[in-house]
Amino acid sequence: MTRRAVIEPGAFGPRAAILEEGRLLVCLEPPLPEGGISDRVFLARVVRVEPRMNAAFLDLGHGREAFLTAKDARLPGEGATALPLARRMREGEMVVVQGLREPDWDKRARVTTDLRLFGLFLVYRPHAPQSEASGRARGRLREELAERARRLFPEGGFVLRRFAAGVDDAQLLAEAEELRRRHQRLVALARSKRAPGPLDEADDPLDGVLRFVLEEGAEQLVVADAALASALRGRLARLPPALQPTIEKLPDGRDAFAETGVHTQIEEALSPLVPLPGGGRLVIEPTLACVAIDVDGAGRPALELDLEAAEEIGRQLRLRNLGGSIVVDFIDLTRPADRRRLEEALKRALRDDPAQAQVHPMSALGIVQISRARRGEPLAARWRRPCHCCGAPGREPSLEARIEQLYRELRQRRPGCHRVRAGGELEQRLRALRLAWLEGHVVMADATLAGDAFVVEEAG
């Protein structure tokens, strides 16, 4: 099946989406200007160690807190150890960590000391004792990549991405050396600092997009923006010909996400209701305790419906980036053979998910529990916020969603100065962000508008 990557400028940087046969699989959103937690490197201070939880609470600086579990704590020179965290860390100690997931509702951000520095073809893990192949490589390819990783990097610490197979040794060794230098700079910076805060260098957002589309196996890039297309061609020219996706250039002035249906499918993924092609639907409701999914049959045969639902659940979990404990109420299957078929179908649907997922057998009541690692930020956390009236989560567009709408509207208008009248809440957010694309436009507060509303007018 053909995979296409749709890439479009956004209010906060370039956005990317992967389509397979027209269906949206996953999105890559740029970090917000104030910076997120995921994948960023911080110098953190240990606030307290909780022996009963075998975990530590950390201060990342600038009012941000994080949670470090013992299994995520691999300290320099320590190697494998079963010692409790209370005997390995002390309050007030400074430690270098990397974000695993964003804070979510009442949960703190989660971090690890097992650093991962990302190159185009390699991932450098300074504390890892072995070199290996990416977990997304399969079969013979994975064996060949693992053997090559051990040969090139016998000292350990490197992961070969699955598309590194098409790259010569010299290019991999050069990238490895640059990643080592980057780590040395981080260590030196950490030693020079006395207060917690971010350590990592600013990453070119297009480099992250390119890593994303190559990792996802996109065969074609769909772009409408001329400057973005030119920048991507320059980066692709540095790749071996066999790795270069083709570029489909849409007419200037078009919105690539709108033209390919990405905008529509993102909006659909923000709804709790997911229609199934053969009839019936899923109802997906994230809660504080778990993600609850109900399979509604509409009178269809149980096994047929459950198998179709299993495939769609695999797609929706990754698209929405839902993690933790996921509880699925399938239509009950009485035959053990049918239950096994459903379990295998769920495992196939989650096989290519980069987040670790485990499927548990169906209970007597038709309940299947899935454990999926929480990584990054859920889709709804970026584009939705709690209702201002009742506080229910995910009911209203977030300010970031409104800013994205404003960015698209200004791009569709003719060049020149425009006046943006914005509700008080949105106007304050825009002024705080100081977004470069708003330069040359006039932003003013309008008390007659709702807090997150805006109106664009010609400034003449």
C-alpha positions as CSV (number, residue, x, y, z in Angstrom):
1,M,0.0,0.0,0.0
2,T,1.3,3.5,-0.9
3,R,2.2,5.8,1.9
4,R,2.3,9.6,1.3
5,A,3.6,12.3,3.6
6,V,1.7,15.6,3.4
7,I,3.8,18.5,4.7
8,E,2.4,22.0,5.2
9,P,3.6,25.2,7.0
10,G,1.8,25.8,10.3
11,A,1.5,28.5,12.8
12,F,4.2,26.9,15.0
13,G,6.4,25.3,12.3
14,P,6.1,22.6,9.6
15,R,3.4,20.0,10.1
16,A,3.4,16.5,8.6
17,A,0.9,13.7,8.2
18,I,1.1,10.2,6.9
19,L,-1.6,8.9,4.6
20,E,-2.0,5.2,3.6
21,E,-4.5,4.7,0.8
22,G,-6.0,8.1,1.7
23,R,-6.4,7.2,5.4
24,L,-4.7,9.3,8.1
25,L,-2.3,7.2,10.2
26,V,-0.3,9.6,12.3
27,C,0.6,13.3,12.5
28,L,3.8,15.1,13.5
29,E,3.1,18.5,15.1
30,P,5.9,21.1,15.8
31,P,6.6,22.0,19.4
32,L,5.1,25.2,20.8
33,P,7.4,28.2,21.2
34,E,7.7,27.8,24.9
35,G,8.9,24.2,24.3
36,G,7.4,20.9,25.4
37,I,8.9,18.1,27.4
38,S,9.0,15.1,25.0
39,D,12.5,14.3,23.6
40,R,14.0,17.4,25.1
41,V,17.1,17.2,27.4
42,F,17.1,18.9,30.8
43,L,19.3,19.4,33.8
44,A,17.0,18.4,36.6
45,R,17.2,18.7,40.4
46,V,15.9,15.8,42.5
47,V,13.2,17.3,44.7
48,R,12.5,14.0,46.6
49,V,12.8,10.3,46.3
50,E,9.8,8.1,47.1
51,P,11.0,4.7,48.4
52,R,7.5,3.2,48.4
53,M,7.0,4.2,44.7
54,N,10.7,3.5,43.8
55,A,10.6,6.8,41.9
56,A,11.7,10.4,42.2
57,F,10.1,13.8,41.6
58,L,12.3,16.3,39.7
59,D,12.4,20.0,39.1
60,L,13.1,20.8,35.4
61,G,13.2,24.5,35.9
62,H,10.8,27.3,35.0
63,G,8.1,25.8,37.2
64,R,8.1,22.4,35.4
65,E,8.0,19.2,37.3
66,A,8.6,15.6,36.2
67,F,8.4,12.0,37.4
68,L,11.3,9.5,37.1
69,T,10.7,5.8,37.8
70,A,13.4,3.3,38.7
71,K,13.1,1.5,35.4
72,D,13.7,4.7,33.5
73,A,16.8,5.6,35.6
74,R,20.0,4.5,34.1
75,L,22.8,6.6,35.6
76,P,26.2,7.1,34.1
77,G,28.7,4.3,34.9
78,E,26.0,2.4,36.7
79,G,25.2,-0.5,34.3
80,A,22.4,-2.8,35.0
81,T,21.3,-2.7,38.6
82,A,18.3,-3.8,40.8
83,L,19.1,-1.4,43.6
84,P,16.2,0.8,44.6
85,L,16.2,4.4,43.4
86,A,16.5,5.7,47.0
87,R,20.0,4.1,47.2
88,R,21.0,5.6,43.8
89,M,19.8,9.2,44.1
90,R,19.6,11.8,46.8
91,E,17.6,14.9,47.2
92,G,19.2,18.0,45.7
93,E,21.3,16.0,43.3
94,M,21.5,17.3,39.7
95,V,20.8,14.8,36.9
96,V,20.5,14.9,33.1
97,V,17.2,13.6,31.8
98,Q,15.1,13.5,28.7
99,G,11.4,13.9,28.3
100,L,9.3,10.8,27.5
101,R,5.8,12.3,27.7
102,E,4.0,15.5,28.3
103,P,2.1,16.3,31.5
104,D,-1.5,15.1,31.1
105,W,-4.4,16.3,33.4
106,D,-3.2,15.4,36.9
107,K,-0.1,13.4,35.8
108,R,3.3,15.0,35.8
109,A,5.6,14.8,32.8
110,R,7.7,11.6,32.7
111,V,11.4,11.5,32.0
112,T,14.3,9.1,31.6
113,T,18.0,9.2,32.1
114,D,18.5,6.9,29.2
115,L,19.2,9.7,26.7
116,R,18.5,9.3,23.0
117,L,20.1,11.8,20.5
118,F,18.5,11.6,17.1
119,G,20.3,11.6,13.8
120,L,18.9,11.0,10.4
121,F,20.1,7.3,10.2
122,L,21.2,6.7,13.8
123,V,20.0,7.1,17.4
124,Y,22.7,7.6,19.9
125,R,22.1,6.2,23.4
126,P,25.2,7.1,25.4
127,H,24.4,4.8,28.4
128,A,23.4,1.7,26.3
129,P,25.9,-1.1,26.5
130,Q,25.1,-2.6,23.1
131,S,24.4,-1.4,19.5
132,E,21.3,-2.7,17.8
133,A,18.7,-2.4,15.1
134,S,15.6,-0.3,15.4
135,G,12.6,-2.2,16.8
136,R,10.6,-1.2,13.8
137,A,12.8,-3.3,11.5
138,R,11.5,-6.8,10.9
139,G,12.8,-10.2,9.9
140,R,15.9,-10.5,7.9
141,L,16.4,-6.7,7.7
142,R,16.5,-6.5,11.5
143,E,19.1,-9.2,11.7
144,E,21.3,-7.6,9.1
145,L,21.0,-4.2,10.7
146,A,21.8,-5.6,14.1
147,E,24.9,-7.3,12.8
148,R,26.0,-4.1,11.0
149,A,25.5,-2.1,14.2
150,R,27.7,-4.4,16.2
151,R,30.4,-4.3,13.6
152,L,30.4,-0.5,13.2
153,F,29.9,0.3,16.8
154,P,31.3,-2.5,19.0
155,E,31.5,-0.2,22.0
156,G,27.7,0.0,22.0
157,G,25.3,3.0,22.2
158,F,24.0,3.2,18.6
159,V,20.6,2.1,17.1
160,L,20.4,1.8,13.3
161,R,17.1,3.0,11.9
162,R,15.5,0.6,9.4
163,F,16.3,2.9,6.4
164,A,20.0,3.0,7.3
165,A,20.3,-0.2,5.2
166,G,20.7,2.0,2.1
167,V,23.5,4.2,3.5
168,D,27.2,3.4,3.3
169,D,29.4,2.9,6.3
170,A,31.3,6.2,5.9
171,Q,28.1,8.2,6.2
172,L,27.0,6.3,9.3
173,L,30.3,6.8,10.9
174,A,30.3,10.5,10.2
175,E,26.9,10.9,11.7
176,A,27.9,8.9,14.7
177,E,30.8,11.2,15.4
178,E,28.6,14.3,15.2
179,L,26.1,12.7,17.7
180,R,29.0,12.0,20.1
181,R,30.1,15.6,19.8
182,R,26.6,16.7,20.5
183,H,26.5,14.6,23.6
184,Q,29.8,16.0,24.8
185,R,28.5,19.5,24.4
186,L,25.4,18.6,26.5
187,V,27.6,17.1,29.3
188,A,29.8,20.2,29.3
189,L,26.8,22.5,29.5
190,A,25.3,20.5,32.3
191,R,28.5,20.7,34.3
192,S,28.6,24.5,33.9
193,K,25.0,25.1,35.1
194,R,23.9,25.4,38.7
195,A,20.2,25.6,38.1
196,P,17.7,23.2,36.4
197,G,16.6,24.0,32.9
198,P,16.8,22.8,29.3
199,L,20.1,21.7,27.8
200,D,19.4,20.7,24.3
201,E,20.3,22.6,21.2
202,A,17.6,23.9,18.9
203,D,16.8,21.2,16.2
204,D,15.9,22.3,12.7
205,P,12.2,21.5,12.5
206,L,12.6,20.2,8.9
207,D,15.2,17.7,10.0
208,G,12.7,16.3,12.4
209,V,10.1,16.1,9.6
210,L,12.5,14.3,7.3
211,R,13.3,11.8,10.0
212,F,9.6,11.2,10.6
213,V,8.7,10.7,6.9
214,L,11.6,8.3,6.3
215,E,10.9,6.3,9.5
216,E,7.2,6.0,8.3
217,G,8.3,4.7,4.9
218,A,6.6,7.5,2.9
219,E,7.2,7.0,-0.9
220,Q,5.9,10.4,-1.8
221,L,5.9,13.9,-0.3
222,V,2.9,16.2,-1.0
223,V,3.6,19.9,-0.6
224,A,1.9,23.1,-1.8
225,D,4.2,25.8,-0.3
226,A,7.0,26.6,-2.8
227,A,9.6,27.6,-0.1
228,L,8.9,24.4,1.8
229,A,9.2,22.3,-1.3
230,S,12.5,23.9,-2.2
231,A,13.9,23.3,1.3
232,L,12.8,19.6,1.2
233,R,14.5,19.1,-2.2
234,G,17.7,20.4,-0.8
235,R,17.6,17.9,2.1
236,L,16.5,15.0,0.0
237,A,19.5,15.6,-2.3
238,R,21.8,14.6,0.5
239,L,20.2,11.2,0.7
240,P,21.2,8.1,-1.4
241,P,18.9,8.0,-4.5
242,A,17.2,4.8,-3.3
243,L,16.0,6.6,-0.1
244,Q,14.6,9.7,-1.8
245,P,10.8,10.0,-1.9
246,T,9.3,11.8,-4.8
247,I,7.7,15.2,-4.4
248,E,4.3,16.0,-5.6
249,K,4.0,19.8,-5.8
250,L,0.5,21.1,-5.5
251,P,-0.3,24.6,-7.0
252,D,0.9,27.6,-5.0
253,G,-1.6,29.0,-2.7
254,R,-3.3,25.7,-1.9
255,D,-3.5,24.2,1.5
256,A,-2.0,20.7,1.3
257,F,-3.7,19.4,4.4
258,A,-7.1,20.6,3.0
259,E,-6.5,19.3,-0.5
260,T,-5.6,15.8,0.8
261,G,-8.3,15.5,3.5
262,V,-5.9,15.7,6.4
263,H,-7.7,18.6,8.1
264,T,-11.0,16.7,7.9
265,Q,-9.6,13.5,9.3
266,I,-7.9,15.3,12.2
267,E,-11.2,16.9,13.1
268,E,-12.8,13.4,13.0
269,A,-10.0,12.0,15.2
270,L,-11.0,14.7,17.8
271,S,-14.5,13.2,18.0
272,P,-15.3,10.4,20.4
273,L,-17.4,8.6,17.6
274,V,-15.7,6.5,14.9
275,P,-18.0,5.0,12.3
276,L,-16.9,1.5,11.0
277,P,-17.1,1.0,7.3
278,G,-19.2,-2.1,7.5
279,G,-21.6,-0.6,10.0
280,G,-21.5,0.0,13.8
281,R,-19.1,2.4,15.5
282,L,-16.4,2.9,18.2
283,V,-16.9,5.3,21.1
284,I,-13.6,6.4,22.4
285,E,-13.5,8.3,25.8
286,P,-10.2,9.2,27.5
287,T,-10.7,9.4,31.3
288,L,-8.4,10.1,34.3
289,A,-8.1,6.4,35.0
290,C,-8.0,4.9,31.5
291,V,-9.1,5.1,27.9
292,A,-12.5,3.5,27.5
293,I,-13.6,2.2,24.1
294,D,-17.0,0.8,23.4
295,V,-17.7,-1.3,20.3
296,D,-21.3,-0.7,19.1
297,G,-22.5,-3.4,16.8
298,A,-25.7,-2.1,15.1
299,G,-26.8,-5.7,14.8
300,R,-23.8,-7.1,12.9
301,P,-22.4,-10.6,13.5
302,A,-20.1,-10.4,16.6
303,L,-16.9,-11.8,15.2
304,E,-17.1,-9.9,12.0
305,L,-17.7,-6.6,13.8
306,D,-15.0,-7.2,16.5
307,L,-12.3,-8.0,13.8
308,E,-13.1,-4.8,11.9
309,A,-13.1,-2.9,15.2
310,A,-9.7,-4.3,16.2
311,E,-8.1,-3.0,13.0
312,E,-9.6,0.4,13.5
313,I,-8.6,0.5,17.2
314,G,-5.0,0.0,16.2
315,R,-5.1,3.0,13.9
316,Q,-7.0,5.2,16.3
317,L,-4.7,4.6,19.3
318,R,-1.7,5.8,17.3
319,L,-3.4,8.6,15.5
320,R,-4.8,10.0,18.7
321,N,-1.7,9.0,20.6
322,L,-3.6,7.4,23.5
323,G,-1.6,5.5,26.1
324,G,-1.8,3.9,29.5
325,S,-4.5,1.4,30.2
326,I,-7.0,1.1,27.4
327,V,-10.2,-0.9,28.1
328,V,-12.2,-2.1,25.1
329,D,-15.7,-3.5,25.5
330,F,-16.1,-5.8,22.5
331,I,-19.2,-7.7,21.5
332,D,-18.8,-10.8,23.5
333,L,-17.5,-13.9,21.8
334,T,-18.4,-17.3,23.3
335,R,-16.1,-19.6,21.3
336,P,-12.5,-19.7,22.5
337,A,-11.2,-19.9,18.9
338,D,-13.0,-16.7,18.1
339,R,-11.5,-15.0,21.1
340,R,-8.0,-16.0,20.0
341,R,-8.7,-14.7,16.5
342,L,-9.7,-11.3,18.0
343,E,-6.6,-11.2,20.2
344,E,-4.3,-12.0,17.2
345,A,-6.1,-9.4,15.1
346,L,-5.4,-6.7,17.8
347,K,-1.8,-7.7,18.0
348,R,-1.4,-7.4,14.2
349,A,-3.1,-4.0,14.3
350,L,-0.6,-2.8,16.9
351,R,2.5,-4.6,15.4
352,D,4.0,-1.5,13.6
353,D,3.2,0.9,16.4
354,P,6.5,2.4,17.7
355,A,5.0,2.7,21.2
356,Q,5.1,-0.5,23.1
357,A,1.7,-2.1,23.4
358,Q,0.5,-5.3,25.1
359,V,-2.8,-7.0,24.5
360,H,-4.4,-9.0,27.3
361,P,-6.9,-11.9,26.7
362,M,-10.6,-11.2,26.6
363,S,-12.3,-11.4,30.0
364,A,-15.5,-13.4,30.6
365,L,-17.5,-10.1,30.1
366,G,-16.0,-9.4,26.7
367,I,-13.5,-6.8,28.0
368,V,-10.0,-6.6,26.4
369,Q,-7.3,-4.5,28.1
370,I,-4.5,-3.0,26.1
371,S,-1.4,-1.4,27.8
372,R,0.2,1.1,25.5
373,A,3.2,3.2,26.5
374,R,2.5,6.9,26.9
375,R,4.8,8.9,24.7
376,G,4.6,12.5,23.6
377,E,1.4,14.5,23.6
378,P,-2.1,13.2,22.8
379,L,-3.7,14.7,19.7
380,A,-6.5,16.2,21.7
381,A,-4.1,17.9,24.1
382,R,-2.9,20.1,21.3
383,W,-6.2,20.9,19.6
384,R,-8.8,20.8,22.4
385,R,-9.2,22.2,25.9
386,P,-11.8,21.8,28.7
387,C,-15.2,23.3,28.4
388,H,-15.2,26.8,30.0
389,C,-18.6,26.1,31.5
390,C,-18.5,22.6,32.9
391,G,-14.8,21.8,32.8
392,A,-15.3,18.6,30.8
393,P,-12.1,17.8,29.0
394,G,-11.6,18.1,25.2
395,R,-14.9,19.9,24.5
396,E,-13.6,23.2,23.0
397,P,-10.9,24.2,20.5
398,S,-7.7,25.1,22.2
399,L,-6.1,28.5,21.8
400,E,-3.4,26.8,19.6
401,A,-6.2,25.5,17.3
402,R,-7.6,29.1,17.0
403,I,-4.1,30.4,16.2
404,E,-3.7,27.7,13.5
405,Q,-7.0,28.8,12.0
406,L,-5.8,32.4,12.0
407,Y,-2.6,31.4,10.3
408,R,-4.4,29.6,7.5
409,E,-6.8,32.5,7.0
410,L,-4.0,35.0,6.7
411,R,-2.2,32.8,4.2
412,Q,-5.3,32.6,2.0
413,R,-5.7,36.3,1.9
414,R,-3.8,38.6,-0.5
415,P,-0.4,39.9,0.8
416,G,-0.4,43.1,2.8
417,C,-1.2,44.4,6.2
418,H,-4.4,43.1,7.9
419,R,-6.1,44.0,11.2
420,V,-6.8,41.1,13.5
421,R,-9.4,41.8,16.1
422,A,-9.2,39.1,18.8
423,G,-11.0,38.2,22.0
424,G,-9.1,39.1,25.1
425,E,-7.8,35.5,25.9
426,L,-6.6,35.0,22.3
427,E,-5.1,38.5,22.0
428,Q,-3.0,37.9,25.2
429,R,-1.7,34.6,23.9
430,L,-0.7,36.0,20.5
431,R,1.2,38.9,22.1
432,A,3.0,36.5,24.5
433,L,4.0,34.2,21.6
434,R,5.5,36.9,19.4
435,L,5.0,34.8,16.2
436,A,7.1,35.9,13.3
437,W,4.3,35.5,10.7
438,L,2.2,38.1,12.6
439,E,4.8,40.8,11.9
440,G,3.3,43.4,9.5
441,H,-0.2,42.8,10.8
442,V,-2.1,44.7,13.5
443,V,-3.4,42.6,16.4
444,M,-5.9,44.3,18.7
445,A,-8.1,43.2,21.5
446,D,-11.9,43.4,20.9
447,A,-14.1,43.1,24.1
448,T,-17.1,42.4,21.9
449,L,-15.7,39.0,20.8
450,A,-15.6,35.8,22.7
451,G,-12.3,35.2,24.4
452,D,-10.9,32.9,21.7
453,A,-12.6,34.4,18.7
454,F,-11.0,36.6,16.0
455,V,-12.0,38.6,12.9
456,V,-9.5,39.5,10.1
457,E,-10.0,42.7,8.2
458,E,-8.1,44.6,5.5
459,A,-6.1,47.4,7.3
460,G,-6.7,50.3,4.9
